[in-house]
Each structure stands twice: as structure tokens, then as C-alpha cells.
């Protein structure tokens, strides 16, 4: 996606918003398969999340590299356990 942004001269804020929307939409729609809520609730959630994402985008883009980072040890553990689960909704 970064290559396309450079190739087509798409500004960083627009690329970041597009990537964020894509990620939010994918995550929520995967959640629809796991959680008992419907399409309308999913669309409302996408709208709310996208509003928050867009509101914080300028601050995120202005953050120095030293302030950016993450640690998700529980996500790593859950990912490692995923392949040995008895029942899996999403096969990879």
C-alpha cells in the first residue's frame, strides 16, 4: 500500500486514513462472524471507530519515532495457541 501511495502521489494522511478504514472494516466484519450483532450495529461501530481514528490521525502523524511502539504479549500467546485449538472459526 505504501508503494501505491508513492507511485500515485497520494499524500500520507489520505493513505493512513485509507489503511485505517480498511483495517477497521475488516476487523469489525470478522467480529460479526464471532459476536451476535447484525450488519446495522457493525456499520454503526465502523462509523464510530473511523471517527475516533480520523480525529487522532494528526497527533499520530506528528509523533516522533521514539514515541511509537507497542507490546502485545497476550496477543502473541493467543496467536501461538490458535493453531492447536479444537475448533477454529477462521482457518489459515
Long-range contacts (C-beta under 8 A, 24 or more apart in sequence): 12-61, 13-57, 13-58, 13-61, 16-57, 16-60, 16-61, 17-53, 17-54, 17-57, 20-50, 20-53, 20-54, 20-57, 21-50, 21-53, 24-49, 24-50, 24-53, 30-90, 33-89, 33-90, 34-89
